[in-house]
Amino acid sequence: MTSIYPAESKAILFLLTSKKELKEKVIKSFEKLLGPVEVQSDWYVFEHSQYYEEELGPNLERCL
């Protein structure tokens, strides 16, 4: 598939989830669209706010 973005552009994704079983599936889906991940942070507990808990559930984790 040909990308609609210029070759010199980079996609930056912040993922936030409470469903650990979906983490790798989500990353693989983005890789199909955008190409392989070049750099990925570790997963960290998201405890700065409870704003997203109603929609995403408790025990949220995030990665860049």
C-alpha positions, 0 to 999 in steps of 0.5 A: 500500500502506498502511503499518503504521507511524505517519506520524511514524515513520522507518525507518533502514537500515544496508546492508552488502554486497560486491556492488556490483551489488545496491546500487541494487536493494536500495535500490529494494526498500526504497523500494517498501515504505517510501517514498522515501529522504529522506537517504542517506550515501555508501558507505564501505569497512567495514574495522573487522572481518572478522566479516561476511566469511564470510557476505557476502564480502570488500571490504564497503561500508556506507551508512546 
